[in-house]
Amino acid sequence: MAIKQSLAAFLCLVSACILLFLTVSTVAEAGSTDLKNNDNNIIIITNDTIVTDPFPTWCIAKPSTDISRLQNNINECCSKFPQVDCSVITQAGSCFEPNNLASQASIVMNLYYKAYGKNLWNCDFAGSGLIITEDPSWGTCVYPA
């Protein structure tokens, strides 16, 4: 029974992906060349309605990640990748609080994930990354989708 339910869920997901592909293809063929906005999110235009990234995801640090790995993720993202704006975790930054490695590593990891295409491998971080579908933003700290 569980296999039938899993198969049904899989087929439903495949159908949704095919529909999304056909919608984007139709928009592209109709002359729309800008299918991404400045935040690199997918934009779909149908019947004058704009839908941005219908399946947003974020990358955060796994709660079980050790402190040395969190610090390494921050160091690597902030020193090697200019597309990652680490000023948000400085004392004057919007994501300084809470002042702990898990929160600060999560925002930096998400910035990297978003900057480099939101692929599964862009949230690996030696097994310390976790892709989530619920926006982790809070207060002044906004995690871009």
Secondary structure, DSSP 4 states (H G I P E B T S, - for coil): -HHHHHHHHHHHHHHHHHHHHHHHHHHHHTT----B-TT--BEEEETTEEEE-SS--EEEE-TT--HHHHHHHHHHHHHH-TTS-GGGGSTTSTT--S-SHHHHHHHHHHHHHHHTT--GGGG-TTTTEEEESS---BTTB----
